[in-house]
Amino acid sequence: MYKLIAIDVDDTLLTDDLVVTPGTKEALAAAIEKGVFVTLATGRMFPSAKKIAMQIGFNVPIITYQGSLVKTLIDEQVLYERSVPKDAAQQLFDFCEARKLHLQLYINDILYVQEDNEKARGYSGLSKIPFVVEPDFNKLIDQPSTKMLIIDDPAYLDEIALELTPLIGDRVHITKSKAHYLEFMHKEGTKGHAIAFMAEHIGCTLDDVIAIGDSWNDHEMIEAAGLGVAMGNALPKLKEMAQYVASSNNEEGVREVIEKFILNPS
């Protein structure tokens, strides 16, 4: 029997209306009742993910910032944390300054932007987290950033990722959570590293883990888990590497996985 389920949040656990369906909540509760450790694995900040976890009755550590931070919900104890190396953070900041790109910093669970603009407000609205405006990032760049993020046109971000990979790719993990979000973490700040930590933390192996996601930032945990699941709305290349493809986020794909592999295994 599987002992740990790690579930992505946006476009996986949440519907397009940003809710967890009653049926999915019931399935999650039933899995927990059977003794399965169910957690979130998201690119979201801890404060944003915590709101979702508390709404569905979780009381376990959750994986946030793409895997850079694992933290308990109740007392907010940090169990696992990785930050962007300072030299790479400085290089990325200088690159963004030269290109006039919208860069966000995540320091001590605070979201920093350089100006109040449409990109900052759109991100804040989705994550339901306020932002702090600091026009001079030179004051912040030496502090450990759990994550750094650029928001721009998807195709342009793909070009930027190709440029940045030879510059800082040896020191940072570069991924996308959404088409218009390009994210930068420590090399060990991936969902794959985080579920490996969580498995060891609760005393099971990766073979005992189910990982469910939809975007490319989920591929490390889907490859690492004993059962890697891609949602019906997932990227085609993620579906190719997954061992099981569930229904979409709007069709209770997470509920389907729990019922098939946890509650009613064949």
C-alpha positions as CSV (number, residue, x, y, z in Angstrom):
1,M,0.0,0.0,0.0
2,Y,1.2,3.5,-0.8
3,K,2.2,5.5,2.3
4,L,2.7,9.0,0.9
5,I,0.8,11.1,-1.7
6,A,2.3,14.4,-2.9
7,I,-0.1,16.5,-4.8
8,D,0.5,19.6,-6.9
9,V,-1.9,22.5,-6.2
10,D,-2.6,24.7,-9.3
11,D,-4.3,22.8,-12.2
12,T,-4.1,19.6,-10.2
13,L,-5.8,19.7,-6.8
14,L,-7.6,22.9,-7.6
15,T,-10.1,23.3,-10.4
16,D,-9.9,26.2,-12.8
17,D,-12.2,28.0,-10.4
18,L,-9.4,27.6,-7.7
19,V,-11.5,25.3,-5.5
20,V,-11.1,21.8,-4.1
21,T,-14.3,19.8,-4.9
22,P,-16.3,18.2,-2.1
23,G,-15.7,14.8,-3.6
24,T,-11.9,15.3,-3.7
25,K,-12.0,16.5,-0.1
26,E,-13.8,13.4,0.9
27,A,-11.3,11.2,-0.9
28,L,-8.4,13.0,0.8
29,A,-10.0,12.6,4.2
30,A,-10.6,8.9,3.5
31,A,-6.9,8.3,2.5
32,I,-5.7,10.1,5.7
33,E,-8.1,7.9,7.7
34,K,-6.5,4.8,6.2
35,G,-3.1,6.1,7.5
36,V,-1.7,7.5,4.3
37,F,0.4,10.6,4.7
38,V,-1.0,13.2,2.2
39,T,0.8,16.4,1.5
40,L,0.9,19.3,-1.0
41,A,3.9,19.8,-3.4
42,T,3.6,23.3,-4.9
43,G,5.6,26.1,-6.3
44,R,3.5,28.5,-4.2
45,M,4.8,30.3,-1.2
46,F,4.3,28.6,2.2
47,P,1.7,31.2,3.4
48,S,-0.4,30.7,0.2
49,A,-0.1,26.9,0.3
50,K,-0.9,26.9,4.0
51,K,-4.3,28.5,3.4
52,I,-5.3,25.7,1.0
53,A,-3.9,23.0,3.3
54,M,-5.8,24.2,6.3
55,Q,-9.0,24.4,4.3
56,I,-8.9,20.7,3.5
57,G,-7.9,19.7,7.0
58,F,-4.2,18.9,6.5
59,N,-1.9,19.0,9.6
60,V,1.3,17.6,8.1
61,P,4.4,19.3,6.7
62,I,3.9,20.7,3.2
63,I,6.3,21.1,0.2
64,T,6.5,24.7,-1.1
65,Y,8.5,26.9,-3.4
66,Q,9.0,24.0,-5.8
67,G,10.6,21.9,-3.1
68,S,12.9,24.6,-1.6
69,L,11.0,24.6,1.7
70,V,9.3,21.9,3.7
71,K,7.5,23.3,6.7
72,T,5.1,22.1,9.3
73,L,1.6,23.7,9.2
74,I,0.8,24.3,12.9
75,D,4.1,25.5,14.5
76,E,5.8,26.4,11.1
77,Q,8.9,24.4,11.9
78,V,11.3,24.3,8.9
79,L,12.3,20.7,8.1
80,Y,14.0,21.2,4.8
81,E,15.3,24.5,3.2
82,R,17.4,25.5,0.2
83,S,18.1,29.0,-1.0
84,V,19.4,30.3,-4.4
85,P,23.2,30.6,-4.2
86,K,24.1,34.3,-3.6
87,D,26.4,34.5,-6.6
88,A,23.8,33.1,-8.9
89,A,21.1,35.4,-7.4
90,Q,23.3,38.4,-8.2
91,Q,23.9,37.3,-11.7
92,L,20.2,36.8,-12.3
93,F,19.3,40.1,-10.8
94,D,21.9,41.9,-13.0
95,F,20.5,40.0,-16.1
96,C,17.0,41.1,-15.3
97,E,18.0,44.7,-14.6
98,A,19.8,44.9,-18.0
99,R,16.7,43.5,-19.8
100,K,14.2,45.4,-17.7
101,L,12.4,42.2,-16.7
102,H,9.9,41.8,-13.9
103,L,11.7,39.9,-11.2
104,Q,10.2,38.7,-7.9
105,L,12.1,37.7,-4.7
106,Y,10.9,35.4,-2.0
107,I,12.7,36.1,1.3
108,N,11.5,34.8,4.7
109,D,8.0,34.1,3.2
110,I,7.6,37.7,2.0
111,L,7.1,38.4,-1.7
112,Y,9.1,41.4,-3.0
113,V,8.6,43.3,-6.2
114,Q,10.3,46.4,-7.5
115,E,7.1,48.1,-8.5
116,D,3.3,47.8,-8.2
117,N,2.3,46.7,-11.7
118,E,-0.1,44.5,-13.5
119,K,2.2,41.4,-13.3
120,A,2.7,41.8,-9.5
121,R,-1.1,42.3,-8.9
122,G,-2.0,39.3,-11.1
123,Y,0.4,37.0,-9.3
124,S,-0.8,38.4,-5.9
125,G,-4.4,37.8,-6.9
126,L,-3.8,34.2,-7.9
127,S,-1.8,33.3,-4.8
128,K,-3.8,35.5,-2.5
129,I,-0.6,36.8,-1.0
130,P,0.2,40.5,-0.7
131,F,3.5,41.9,-2.1
132,V,6.0,44.4,-0.7
133,V,7.4,47.0,-3.1
134,E,11.1,47.6,-2.8
135,P,12.4,49.6,-5.7
136,D,16.1,48.9,-4.9
137,F,16.6,45.1,-4.9
138,N,20.3,45.8,-4.1
139,K,19.1,46.1,-0.5
140,L,17.7,42.5,-0.6
141,I,19.8,40.5,-3.1
142,D,22.4,39.4,-0.4
143,Q,19.6,37.9,1.7
144,P,18.8,34.2,1.1
145,S,16.0,33.9,-1.5
146,T,14.0,30.7,-1.4
147,K,12.9,31.4,-4.9
148,M,13.3,34.0,-7.7
149,L,10.7,34.4,-10.4
150,I,10.4,36.2,-13.8
151,I,7.0,36.9,-15.3
152,D,6.7,37.5,-19.0
153,D,5.4,36.2,-22.3
154,P,5.8,32.4,-22.5
155,A,7.8,32.3,-25.7
156,Y,10.1,35.0,-24.5
157,L,10.7,33.2,-21.2
158,D,11.7,30.1,-23.1
159,E,14.4,32.2,-24.9
160,I,15.5,33.7,-21.6
161,A,15.8,30.2,-20.0
162,L,18.1,29.1,-22.9
163,E,20.3,32.2,-22.3
164,L,20.4,31.8,-18.5
165,T,21.1,28.0,-18.4
166,P,24.8,28.3,-19.4
167,L,25.2,31.3,-17.1
168,I,23.7,30.0,-13.9
169,G,22.3,26.6,-14.7
170,D,25.2,24.8,-12.9
171,R,24.1,26.4,-9.6
172,V,20.3,26.8,-9.8
173,H,17.2,24.8,-10.8
174,I,15.3,26.5,-13.6
175,T,11.7,25.5,-14.3
176,K,8.2,26.7,-15.2
177,S,5.1,26.3,-13.0
178,K,2.9,28.2,-15.5
179,A,3.7,29.2,-19.0
180,H,4.4,32.8,-18.0
181,Y,6.3,32.1,-14.8
182,L,10.1,31.2,-15.1
183,E,11.3,30.1,-11.6
184,F,14.8,29.8,-10.1
185,M,15.7,27.7,-7.0
186,H,18.7,25.9,-5.5
187,K,19.7,22.8,-7.4
188,E,18.2,20.7,-4.5
189,G,15.0,22.8,-4.4
190,T,12.9,20.5,-6.6
191,K,9.8,18.6,-5.8
192,G,11.8,15.4,-6.5
193,H,14.3,16.3,-3.7
194,A,11.5,17.3,-1.4
195,I,9.5,14.0,-1.7
196,A,12.7,12.1,-1.2
197,F,13.2,14.0,2.1
198,M,9.5,13.5,3.1
199,A,9.7,9.8,2.4
200,E,12.7,9.5,4.6
201,H,11.1,11.8,7.2
202,I,8.0,9.5,7.6
203,G,10.0,6.3,7.3
204,C,9.1,5.0,3.8
205,T,10.8,4.6,0.4
206,L,10.1,6.4,-2.8
207,D,8.5,3.2,-4.1
208,D,5.8,3.9,-1.5
209,V,5.0,7.4,-2.9
210,I,2.4,8.6,-5.3
211,A,3.2,12.0,-7.0
212,I,0.5,13.8,-8.9
213,G,1.0,16.9,-11.1
214,D,0.3,18.7,-14.4
215,S,3.3,21.0,-15.3
216,W,6.9,20.6,-16.1
217,N,7.9,21.6,-12.5
218,D,6.3,18.3,-11.4
219,H,8.4,16.1,-13.6
220,E,11.2,15.4,-11.0
221,M,8.7,14.1,-8.4
222,I,6.7,12.1,-11.0
223,E,9.9,10.5,-12.2
224,A,11.1,9.8,-8.6
225,A,7.9,8.4,-7.1
226,G,6.8,4.8,-7.1
227,L,3.7,5.9,-9.0
228,G,4.0,9.0,-11.0
229,V,0.6,10.4,-12.1
230,A,-0.1,13.1,-14.7
231,M,-3.4,14.9,-14.8
232,G,-5.6,14.8,-17.9
233,N,-4.8,18.5,-18.5
234,A,-1.0,17.9,-18.0
235,L,1.6,18.8,-20.6
236,P,1.9,16.0,-23.2
237,K,5.6,15.3,-22.3
238,L,4.6,14.9,-18.7
239,K,1.9,12.3,-19.7
240,E,4.5,10.4,-21.6
241,M,6.8,9.9,-18.6
242,A,3.9,9.2,-16.1
243,Q,2.9,5.7,-15.2
244,Y,-0.8,6.7,-15.0
245,V,-2.8,9.5,-16.6
246,A,-5.8,10.6,-14.5
247,S,-8.8,12.7,-15.4
248,S,-8.3,16.5,-15.5
249,N,-8.3,18.9,-12.6
250,N,-11.9,19.8,-13.4
251,E,-13.0,16.2,-13.5
252,E,-11.6,15.2,-10.0
253,G,-8.5,13.5,-11.2
254,V,-7.0,13.5,-7.8
255,R,-10.1,11.9,-6.4
256,E,-9.8,9.2,-9.1
257,V,-6.2,8.4,-8.2
258,I,-7.0,8.1,-4.5
259,E,-10.0,5.9,-5.0
260,K,-8.2,3.6,-7.6
261,F,-4.9,3.2,-5.8
262,I,-5.6,3.8,-2.1
263,L,-9.3,3.2,-1.3
264,N,-10.2,0.5,-3.7
265,P,-6.9,-1.0,-5.0
266,S,-7.3,-4.0,-7.3
